[in-house]
Amino acid sequence: MSFFIILIPVIIIHYENLQSKEKILKAQNFGAFLYFYSDGTYVIKSGPWASKKHFYGKYELKKDTIILDNNGLDDVITSEKLLMIKAKDLYNNTDSIKNYLVNIDTHNEQIKSRFMGIDKNKNEIYEPMFLEITFDKRNYKCR
């Protein structure tokens, strides 16, 4: 029993240390948070607060593309490649331009994975999942 009492704080401290590293990029969208660190690692937190999943791994940054060491981590990150783009503010109905991450496939096309509903012809409608970049310490401009 005492082993578990010691083990729990050690695990908590370990994961707190993982998240206290220098962030260079942060993106989010409706319960999904992506943190990219200067040492080439990332943490993705996804899901409702009570059952939030954490994904850890390494990434490579090539200009406006982030390449993850895993793909299909959950329903938000559906590929191993994320593209940084500029787009009109999608959520506040303003004309301001914001930076976003989107999932892209092997042909660098946006993946339409977010179910939006069914049209009048009973076709399912999907659109890309946009993750707003809320913190960017890099000196690179998005497309």
Order of alpha helices (4+ residues) and beta strands (2+ residues): alpha-beta-beta-beta-beta-beta-beta-beta-beta-beta-beta
